[in-house]
Amino acid sequence: MWDFDLSVTICSWNTRDDLAACLSSLEAVRDEASFEVLVIDNNSQDDSAQMVRERFPWVTLYESPVNLGFTGGHNELLGRRRGRHAFLLNSDAAVFPGCIRTMLEFAANNPQVGIIGPKILNPDGSLQLSCRRFPNPRAAMFRNTFLGRLFPKNKYLREYLMTDWAHDEPRLVDWVSGAAMFVREEVMNKIGLMDPKFFMFCEDVDWCFRAWKAGFEVAYLPTAVVSHAIGRSTDKAPNNMIWRFHRSMLYFYKKNMLPQSMPLIRPLKYATAAAGLTMRASLFILKNRYERWKRRRSIKQKKP
């Protein structure tokens, strides 16, 4: 039925150079497993698609006339794949030798595991915290906020980010980052693809949540390694990405967490969550605008 054991799906938006590095890393390991690579270009304006056609003719390329987002782009490729399992990979990521083979072997030996996250490293070789516990309001209070700076070692943030663990051995976790996520065929058959209501952000959390709910396990596998330069696409429109992230968080809360509350108090809890996330997003955007104003003011002052 399947032509390959694995389909690597990559969604790209204006990341030409990073995408080239990503595809080069995959090209270097084409002999370690049976896999195909599919790329969808989300209406980039930097000649990314032309670069793929010219430099990587073995890659299957799709060009979207509009930006489908992370979820829409990957779902499009997943629906077209010819590989049994799928490996979602960011365009600003690169695989290390042995990564794909190791994930396939682990999946074959652990059929109860539906989703696998490899170890992800920052470009400087440091660990990227890519597996976490499911979000909760207490952790959100300290995540990238002034409270977090005042109390950087608080237990709620430690538990959420799983910083109390060396990330050096396989372990079951709540969810893994969609920047590099292996998904078993049986998961997609049973629970479907990613929820299209997530344009981007939190779609990976939701998919893992649904996988656990359907009886699958989610595992972190540090013997498979990927490097990832965070935010190469999202940094091009930071304030828009802040709004999208917080909207996705609110939708995830409404969809998965709120139903666990008593019906009578759900409206109040939802209103509280919406107000809190809106305030949090607004503060981040104001901070970005203030810093941009300071940079512009500094440049003007340096001019003769």
C-alpha positions as YAML, in Angstrom:
chain: A
units: angstrom
residues:
- id: 1
  name: MET
  ca: [0.00, 0.00, 0.00]
- id: 2
  name: TRP
  ca: [2.70, 2.49, 0.98]
- id: 3
  name: ASP
  ca: [5.62, 3.43, -1.28]
- id: 4
  name: PHE
  ca: [7.77, 4.56, 1.66]
- id: 5
  name: ASP
  ca: [8.08, 3.87, 5.37]
- id: 6
  name: LEU
  ca: [8.00, 7.59, 6.13]
- id: 7
  name: SER
  ca: [6.96, 10.92, 4.66]
- id: 8
  name: VAL
  ca: [8.85, 14.00, 5.85]
- id: 9
  name: THR
  ca: [6.56, 17.03, 5.52]
- id: 10
  name: ILE
  ca: [7.91, 20.57, 5.54]
- id: 11
  name: CYS
  ca: [5.87, 23.77, 5.50]
- id: 12
  name: SER
  ca: [7.82, 26.86, 4.42]
- id: 13
  name: TRP
  ca: [7.09, 30.59, 4.44]
- id: 14
  name: ASN
  ca: [9.92, 32.92, 3.40]
- id: 15
  name: THR
  ca: [12.74, 30.77, 4.82]
- id: 16
  name: ARG
  ca: [14.72, 30.13, 1.64]
- id: 17
  name: ASP
  ca: [18.19, 29.70, 3.15]
- id: 18
  name: ASP
  ca: [16.97, 27.72, 6.16]
- id: 19
  name: LEU
  ca: [14.90, 25.49, 3.91]
- id: 20
  name: ALA
  ca: [17.95, 24.79, 1.76]
- id: 21
  name: ALA
  ca: [19.92, 23.76, 4.85]
- id: 22
  name: CYS
  ca: [17.03, 21.58, 6.03]
- id: 23
  name: LEU
  ca: [16.76, 19.77, 2.70]
- id: 24
  name: SER
  ca: [20.54, 19.36, 2.51]
- id: 25
  name: SER
  ca: [20.50, 17.59, 5.88]
- id: 26
  name: LEU
  ca: [17.81, 15.22, 4.60]
- id: 27
  name: GLU
  ca: [19.65, 14.65, 1.35]
- id: 28
  name: ALA
  ca: [22.70, 13.53, 3.31]
- id: 29
  name: VAL
  ca: [20.75, 10.73, 5.02]
- id: 30
  name: ARG
  ca: [18.61, 9.46, 2.15]
- id: 31
  name: ASP
  ca: [20.23, 6.02, 2.36]
- id: 32
  name: GLU
  ca: [19.45, 5.39, 6.04]
- id: 33
  name: ALA
  ca: [15.72, 4.70, 5.59]
- id: 34
  name: SER
  ca: [12.90, 4.55, 3.06]
- id: 35
  name: PHE
  ca: [11.39, 8.04, 3.08]
- id: 36
  name: GLU
  ca: [10.12, 10.79, 0.82]
- id: 37
  name: VAL
  ca: [10.27, 14.54, 1.40]
- id: 38
  name: LEU
  ca: [7.32, 16.80, 0.65]
- id: 39
  name: VAL
  ca: [7.53, 20.61, 0.84]
- id: 40
  name: ILE
  ca: [4.66, 23.06, 0.61]
- id: 41
  name: ASP
  ca: [5.54, 26.69, -0.02]
- id: 42
  name: ASN
  ca: [3.02, 29.01, 1.64]
- id: 43
  name: ASN
  ca: [3.14, 31.76, -1.00]
- id: 44
  name: SER
  ca: [6.67, 32.86, -0.10]
- id: 45
  name: GLN
  ca: [8.13, 35.97, -1.71]
- id: 46
  name: ASP
  ca: [11.80, 34.97, -1.46]
- id: 47
  name: ASP
  ca: [12.04, 32.46, -4.36]
- id: 48
  name: SER
  ca: [11.95, 29.50, -1.97]
- id: 49
  name: ALA
  ca: [9.99, 27.37, -4.42]
- id: 50
  name: GLN
  ca: [12.37, 28.10, -7.29]
- id: 51
  name: MET
  ca: [15.30, 27.16, -5.05]
- id: 52
  name: VAL
  ca: [13.71, 23.78, -4.24]
- id: 53
  name: ARG
  ca: [13.02, 23.06, -7.92]
- id: 54
  name: GLU
  ca: [16.55, 23.90, -8.95]
- id: 55
  name: ARG
  ca: [18.59, 22.43, -6.12]
- id: 56
  name: PHE
  ca: [16.46, 19.54, -4.86]
- id: 57
  name: PRO
  ca: [14.63, 17.95, -7.82]
- id: 58
  name: TRP
  ca: [14.08, 14.75, -5.78]
- id: 59
  name: VAL
  ca: [11.81, 16.65, -3.36]
- id: 60
  name: THR
  ca: [8.07, 16.76, -4.06]
- id: 61
  name: LEU
  ca: [7.08, 20.45, -4.08]
- id: 62
  name: TYR
  ca: [3.63, 21.98, -3.78]
- id: 63
  name: GLU
  ca: [3.04, 25.70, -4.13]
- id: 64
  name: SER
  ca: [0.06, 27.28, -2.39]
- id: 65
  name: PRO
  ca: [-1.29, 30.56, -3.78]
- id: 66
  name: VAL
  ca: [-2.15, 31.60, -0.22]
- id: 67
  name: ASN
  ca: [-0.57, 31.15, 3.19]
- id: 68
  name: LEU
  ca: [-2.26, 28.06, 4.64]
- id: 69
  name: GLY
  ca: [-0.43, 28.37, 7.94]
- id: 70
  name: PHE
  ca: [1.48, 25.62, 9.71]
- id: 71
  name: THR
  ca: [-1.54, 23.40, 10.24]
- id: 72
  name: GLY
  ca: [-3.10, 23.86, 6.82]
- id: 73
  name: GLY
  ca: [0.19, 23.34, 5.03]
- id: 74
  name: HIS
  ca: [1.14, 20.16, 6.85]
- id: 75
  name: ASN
  ca: [-2.39, 18.75, 6.63]
- id: 76
  name: GLU
  ca: [-2.28, 19.27, 2.86]
- id: 77
  name: LEU
  ca: [0.96, 17.30, 2.62]
- id: 78
  name: LEU
  ca: [-0.18, 14.60, 5.02]
- id: 79
  name: GLY
  ca: [-3.19, 14.02, 2.81]
- id: 80
  name: ARG
  ca: [-0.90, 13.58, -0.20]
- id: 81
  name: ARG
  ca: [1.81, 11.49, 1.42]
- id: 82
  name: ARG
  ca: [2.99, 8.14, 0.08]
- id: 83
  name: GLY
  ca: [4.77, 7.14, 3.27]
- id: 84
  name: ARG
  ca: [3.17, 5.08, 6.02]
- id: 85
  name: HIS
  ca: [4.19, 7.25, 8.95]
- id: 86
  name: ALA
  ca: [4.85, 11.00, 8.96]
- id: 87
  name: PHE
  ca: [7.61, 13.22, 10.29]
- id: 88
  name: LEU
  ca: [6.66, 16.89, 10.51]
- id: 89
  name: LEU
  ca: [9.77, 19.05, 10.29]
- id: 90
  name: ASN
  ca: [10.20, 22.81, 10.42]
- id: 91
  name: SER
  ca: [11.91, 24.48, 7.49]
- id: 92
  name: ASP
  ca: [14.39, 26.05, 9.95]
- id: 93
  name: ALA
  ca: [15.38, 22.64, 11.34]
- id: 94
  name: ALA
  ca: [17.95, 20.07, 10.25]
- id: 95
  name: VAL
  ca: [18.22, 16.36, 11.02]
- id: 96
  name: PHE
  ca: [21.34, 14.72, 12.39]
- id: 97
  name: PRO
  ca: [22.54, 11.43, 10.87]
- id: 98
  name: GLY
  ca: [20.63, 8.50, 12.33]
- id: 99
  name: CYS
  ca: [17.62, 10.55, 13.41]
- id: 100
  name: ILE
  ca: [15.12, 9.13, 10.95]
- id: 101
  name: ARG
  ca: [16.34, 5.54, 11.27]
- id: 102
  name: THR
  ca: [16.25, 5.75, 15.07]
- id: 103
  name: MET
  ca: [12.66, 7.04, 15.15]
- id: 104
  name: LEU
  ca: [11.46, 4.34, 12.75]
- id: 105
  name: GLU
  ca: [13.15, 1.61, 14.80]
- id: 106
  name: PHE
  ca: [11.70, 2.98, 18.05]
- id: 107
  name: ALA
  ca: [8.22, 3.11, 16.50]
- id: 108
  name: ALA
  ca: [8.54, -0.48, 15.28]
- id: 109
  name: ASN
  ca: [9.59, -1.70, 18.74]
- id: 110
  name: ASN
  ca: [7.01, 0.38, 20.66]
- id: 111
  name: PRO
  ca: [3.65, 0.07, 18.86]
- id: 112
  name: GLN
  ca: [1.80, 1.73, 21.75]
- id: 113
  name: VAL
  ca: [3.69, 4.98, 21.10]
- id: 114
  name: GLY
  ca: [1.77, 7.08, 18.61]
- id: 115
  name: ILE
  ca: [3.85, 10.28, 18.56]
- id: 116
  name: ILE
  ca: [7.61, 10.67, 18.98]
- id: 117
  name: GLY
  ca: [9.61, 13.82, 19.56]
- id: 118
  name: PRO
  ca: [13.37, 13.76, 18.94]
- id: 119
  name: LYS
  ca: [15.85, 15.75, 21.00]
- id: 120
  name: ILE
  ca: [16.02, 19.29, 19.60]
- id: 121
  name: LEU
  ca: [19.13, 21.41, 19.90]
- id: 122
  name: ASN
  ca: [19.58, 25.13, 19.41]
- id: 123
  name: PRO
  ca: [22.05, 26.20, 16.69]
- id: 124
  name: ASP
  ca: [24.74, 26.62, 19.37]
- id: 125
  name: GLY
  ca: [24.27, 23.01, 20.50]
- id: 126
  name: SER
  ca: [22.38, 23.77, 23.70]
- id: 127
  name: LEU
  ca: [19.21, 21.90, 24.59]
- id: 128
  name: GLN
  ca: [15.88, 23.22, 23.33]
- id: 129
  name: LEU
  ca: [13.05, 22.35, 25.70]
- id: 130
  name: SER
  ca: [10.79, 20.60, 23.21]
- id: 131
  name: CYS
  ca: [8.73, 18.27, 25.39]
- id: 132
  name: ARG
  ca: [6.44, 19.55, 28.12]
- id: 133
  name: ARG
  ca: [3.46, 18.92, 30.30]
- id: 134
  name: PHE
  ca: [0.08, 20.15, 29.18]
- id: 135
  name: PRO
  ca: [-0.50, 23.91, 29.71]
- id: 136
  name: ASN
  ca: [-2.16, 25.17, 32.86]
- id: 137
  name: PRO
  ca: [-3.04, 28.69, 34.10]
- id: 138
  name: ARG
  ca: [-0.42, 28.66, 36.86]
- id: 139
  name: ALA
  ca: [2.43, 27.98, 34.45]
- id: 140
  name: ALA
  ca: [1.10, 30.67, 32.08]
- id: 141
  name: MET
  ca: [1.41, 33.24, 34.87]
- id: 142
  name: PHE
  ca: [5.17, 32.68, 34.99]
- id: 143
  name: ARG
  ca: [5.97, 31.83, 31.35]
- id: 144
  name: ASN
  ca: [7.80, 34.82, 29.76]
- id: 145
  name: THR
  ca: [6.26, 37.29, 32.22]
- id: 146
  name: PHE
  ca: [7.60, 39.64, 34.91]
- id: 147
  name: LEU
  ca: [6.54, 37.06, 37.51]
- id: 148
  name: GLY
  ca: [8.77, 34.56, 35.77]
- id: 149
  name: ARG
  ca: [11.67, 36.98, 35.95]
- id: 150
  name: LEU
  ca: [11.02, 37.58, 39.65]
- id: 151
  name: PHE
  ca: [10.66, 33.87, 40.40]
- id: 152
  name: PRO
  ca: [12.60, 32.05, 37.64]
- id: 153
  name: LYS
  ca: [12.81, 28.77, 39.55]
- id: 154
  name: ASN
  ca: [9.17, 28.49, 40.62]
- id: 155
  name: LYS
  ca: [7.79, 24.96, 40.63]
- id: 156
  name: TYR
  ca: [4.93, 25.64, 38.20]
- id: 157
  name: LEU
  ca: [7.29, 26.68, 35.41]
- id: 158
  name: ARG
  ca: [9.75, 23.90, 36.21]
- id: 159
  name: GLU
  ca: [7.02, 21.31, 36.01]
- id: 160
  name: TYR
  ca: [5.58, 22.69, 32.77]
- id: 161
  name: LEU
  ca: [8.95, 22.96, 30.99]
- id: 162
  name: MET
  ca: [10.23, 19.72, 32.59]
- id: 163
  name: THR
  ca: [13.50, 21.42, 33.53]
- id: 164
  name: ASP
  ca: [13.94, 19.06, 36.46]
- id: 165
  name: TRP
  ca: [15.04, 16.34, 34.04]
- id: 166
  name: ALA
  ca: [18.25, 15.99, 32.01]
- id: 167
  name: HIS
  ca: [16.46, 14.99, 28.77]
- id: 168
  name: ASP
  ca: [19.01, 12.23, 28.26]
- id: 169
  name: GLU
  ca: [16.80, 9.15, 28.16]
- id: 170
  name: PRO
  ca: [13.54, 8.10, 26.47]
- id: 171
  name: ARG
  ca: [10.48, 9.10, 28.44]
- id: 172
  name: LEU
  ca: [6.72, 9.41, 28.10]
- id: 173
  name: VAL
  ca: [5.67, 13.06, 28.05]
- id: 174
  name: ASP
  ca: [2.43, 15.02, 27.64]
- id: 175
  name: TRP
  ca: [3.37, 16.64, 24.31]
- id: 176
  name: VAL
  ca: [6.27, 17.29, 21.97]
- id: 177
  name: SER
  ca: [7.03, 20.19, 19.68]
- id: 178
  name: GLY
  ca: [5.63, 20.22, 16.16]
- id: 179
  name: ALA
  ca: [8.99, 21.56, 14.97]
- id: 180
  name: ALA
  ca: [10.03, 17.90, 14.73]
- id: 181
  name: MET
  ca: [7.26, 15.40, 15.35]
- id: 182
  name: PHE
  ca: [6.96, 11.76, 14.24]
- id: 183
  name: VAL
  ca: [3.36, 10.57, 13.95]
- id: 184
  name: ARG
  ca: [2.36, 6.96, 13.48]
- id: 185
  name: GLU
  ca: [-0.08, 6.00, 10.72]
- id: 186
  name: GLU
  ca: [-2.52, 4.52, 13.24]
- id: 187
  name: VAL
  ca: [-2.81, 7.86, 15.04]
- id: 188
  name: MET
  ca: [-3.82, 9.68, 11.87]
- id: 189
  name: ASN
  ca: [-6.26, 6.91, 10.97]
- id: 190
  name: LYS
  ca: [-7.93, 7.00, 14.38]
- id: 191
  name: ILE
  ca: [-8.03, 10.67, 15.35]
- id: 192
  name: GLY
  ca: [-7.45, 12.42, 12.03]
- id: 193
  name: LEU
  ca: [-5.00, 15.17, 11.16]
- id: 194
  name: MET
  ca: [-4.32, 18.39, 13.03]
- id: 195
  name: ASP
  ca: [-7.29, 20.58, 13.92]
- id: 196
  name: PRO
  ca: [-7.52, 23.18, 11.10]
- id: 197
  name: LYS
  ca: [-8.88, 25.76, 13.54]
- id: 198
  name: PHE
  ca: [-5.28, 26.14, 14.73]
- id: 199
  name: PHE
  ca: [-3.69, 28.25, 11.98]
- id: 200
  name: MET
  ca: [-0.44, 27.84, 13.85]
- id: 201
  name: PHE
  ca: [0.63, 27.36, 17.49]
- id: 202
  name: CYS
  ca: [-0.83, 24.78, 19.88]
- id: 203
  name: GLU
  ca: [-1.77, 22.40, 17.06]
- id: 204
  name: ASP
  ca: [0.98, 20.09, 18.32]
- id: 205
  name: VAL
  ca: [-0.31, 20.28, 21.91]
- id: 206
  name: ASP
  ca: [-3.82, 19.51, 20.72]
- id: 207
  name: TRP
  ca: [-2.72, 16.59, 18.53]
- id: 208
  name: CYS
  ca: [-0.81, 15.02, 21.40]
- id: 209
  name: PHE
  ca: [-3.75, 15.60, 23.75]
- id: 210
  name: ARG
  ca: [-6.05, 13.82, 21.33]
- id: 211
  name: ALA
  ca: [-3.55, 10.98, 20.87]
- id: 212
  name: TRP
  ca: [-3.37, 10.36, 24.62]
- id: 213
  name: LYS
  ca: [-7.16, 10.49, 24.82]
- id: 214
  name: ALA
  ca: [-7.40, 7.87, 22.04]
- id: 215
  name: GLY
  ca: [-5.11, 5.47, 23.91]
- id: 216
  name: PHE
  ca: [-1.74, 6.24, 22.30]
- id: 217
  name: GLU
  ca: [1.42, 7.29, 24.14]
- id: 218
  name: VAL
  ca: [3.67, 10.26, 23.37]
- id: 219
  name: ALA
  ca: [7.39, 9.73, 23.82]
- id: 220
  name: TYR
  ca: [10.54, 11.85, 23.87]
- id: 221
  name: LEU
  ca: [13.48, 10.12, 22.15]
- id: 222
  name: PRO
  ca: [16.86, 11.81, 22.79]
- id: 223
  name: THR
  ca: [18.83, 9.33, 20.65]
- id: 224
  name: ALA
  ca: [17.23, 10.96, 17.59]
- id: 225
  name: VAL
  ca: [18.53, 14.51, 17.21]
- id: 226
  name: VAL
  ca: [17.45, 17.61, 15.28]
- id: 227
  name: SER
  ca: [18.71, 21.19, 15.36]
- id: 228
  name: HIS
  ca: [16.22, 24.05, 15.20]
- id: 229
  name: ALA
  ca: [16.58, 27.82, 14.87]
- id: 230
  name: ILE
  ca: [13.45, 29.07, 16.62]
- id: 231
  name: GLY
  ca: [11.25, 31.67, 14.98]
- id: 232
  name: ARG
  ca: [12.81, 32.20, 11.56]
- id: 233
  name: SER
  ca: [9.34, 32.56, 10.03]
- id: 234
  name: THR
  ca: [7.41, 33.94, 13.00]
- id: 235
  name: ASP
  ca: [9.99, 36.66, 13.68]
- id: 236
  name: LYS
  ca: [9.05, 38.26, 10.37]
- id: 237
  name: ALA
  ca: [5.68, 39.32, 11.86]
- id: 238
  name: PRO
  ca: [6.16, 39.20, 15.65]
- id: 239
  name: ASN
  ca: [3.07, 41.06, 16.85]
- id: 240
  name: ASN
  ca: [0.76, 39.13, 14.56]
- id: 241
  name: MET
  ca: [2.33, 35.91, 15.83]
- id: 242
  name: ILE
  ca: [1.75, 36.98, 19.44]
- id: 243
  name: TRP
  ca: [-1.97, 37.40, 18.76]
- id: 244
  name: ARG
  ca: [-2.14, 34.09, 16.91]
- id: 245
  name: PHE
  ca: [-0.36, 32.26, 19.73]
- id: 246
  name: HIS
  ca: [-2.69, 33.56, 22.42]
- id: 247
  name: ARG
  ca: [-5.80, 32.94, 20.31]
- id: 248
  name: SER
  ca: [-4.62, 29.36, 19.81]
- id: 249
  name: MET
  ca: [-4.01, 28.97, 23.53]
- id: 250
  name: LEU
  ca: [-7.54, 30.17, 24.27]
- id: 251
  name: TYR
  ca: [-9.02, 27.79, 21.71]
- id: 252
  name: PHE
  ca: [-7.01, 24.88, 23.15]
- id: 253
  name: TYR
  ca: [-8.28, 25.75, 26.63]
- id: 254
  name: LYS
  ca: [-11.88, 26.02, 25.44]
- id: 255
  name: LYS
  ca: [-11.69, 22.78, 23.49]
- id: 256
  name: ASN
  ca: [-9.78, 20.52, 25.86]
- id: 257
  name: MET
  ca: [-9.57, 21.97, 29.36]
- id: 258
  name: LEU
  ca: [-12.83, 23.83, 29.90]
- id: 259
  name: PRO
  ca: [-15.04, 20.73, 29.42]
- id: 260
  name: GLN
  ca: [-13.37, 19.23, 32.50]
- id: 261
  name: SER
  ca: [-14.93, 21.97, 34.66]
- id: 262
  name: MET
  ca: [-18.40, 21.99, 36.14]
- id: 263
  name: PRO
  ca: [-20.91, 23.33, 33.56]
- id: 264
  name: LEU
  ca: [-22.16, 26.13, 35.81]
- id: 265
  name: ILE
  ca: [-18.73, 27.73, 36.19]
- id: 266
  name: ARG
  ca: [-17.50, 27.26, 32.61]
- id: 267
  name: PRO
  ca: [-18.62, 30.73, 31.39]
- id: 268
  name: LEU
  ca: [-16.77, 32.43, 34.24]
- id: 269
  name: LYS
  ca: [-13.62, 30.34, 33.73]
- id: 270
  name: TYR
  ca: [-13.65, 31.01, 29.99]
- id: 271
  name: ALA
  ca: [-14.11, 34.75, 30.50]
- id: 272
  name: THR
  ca: [-11.26, 34.78, 33.01]
- id: 273
  name: ALA
  ca: [-8.96, 32.87, 30.65]
- id: 274
  name: ALA
  ca: [-9.86, 35.12, 27.72]
- id: 275
  name: ALA
  ca: [-9.20, 38.28, 29.74]
- id: 276
  name: GLY
  ca: [-5.92, 36.95, 31.07]
- id: 277
  name: LEU
  ca: [-4.61, 35.85, 27.67]
- id: 278
  name: THR
  ca: [-5.71, 39.12, 26.04]
- id: 279
  name: MET
  ca: [-3.88, 41.12, 28.71]
- id: 280
  name: ARG
  ca: [-0.80, 38.92, 28.37]
- id: 281
  name: ALA
  ca: [-0.73, 39.32, 24.57]
- id: 282
  name: SER
  ca: [-1.28, 43.08, 24.83]
- id: 283
  name: LEU
  ca: [1.65, 43.48, 27.21]
- id: 284
  name: PHE
  ca: [3.97, 41.57, 24.89]
- id: 285
  name: ILE
  ca: [2.92, 43.68, 21.92]
- id: 286
  name: LEU
  ca: [3.35, 46.92, 23.87]
- id: 287
  name: LYS
  ca: [6.79, 45.76, 24.92]
- id: 288
  name: ASN
  ca: [7.74, 45.05, 21.28]
- id: 289
  name: ARG
  ca: [6.50, 48.47, 20.16]
- id: 290
  name: TYR
  ca: [8.36, 50.22, 22.95]
- id: 291
  name: GLU
  ca: [11.61, 48.45, 22.08]
- id: 292
  name: ARG
  ca: [11.15, 49.28, 18.39]
- id: 293
  name: TRP
  ca: [10.58, 52.93, 19.33]
- id: 294
  name: LYS
  ca: [13.78, 52.91, 21.41]
- id: 295
  name: ARG
  ca: [15.79, 51.46, 18.51]
- id: 296
  name: ARG
  ca: [14.48, 54.07, 16.09]
- id: 297
  name: ARG
  ca: [15.15, 56.87, 18.59]
- id: 298
  name: SER
  ca: [18.69, 55.61, 19.12]
- id: 299
  name: ILE
  ca: [19.33, 55.56, 15.36]
- id: 300
  name: LYS
  ca: [18.04, 59.11, 14.96]
- id: 301
  name: GLN
  ca: [20.26, 60.35, 17.79]
- id: 302
  name: LYS
  ca: [23.35, 58.82, 16.17]
- id: 303
  name: LYS
  ca: [22.76, 60.60, 12.88]
- id: 304
  name: PRO
  ca: [24.81, 63.82, 12.46]
...
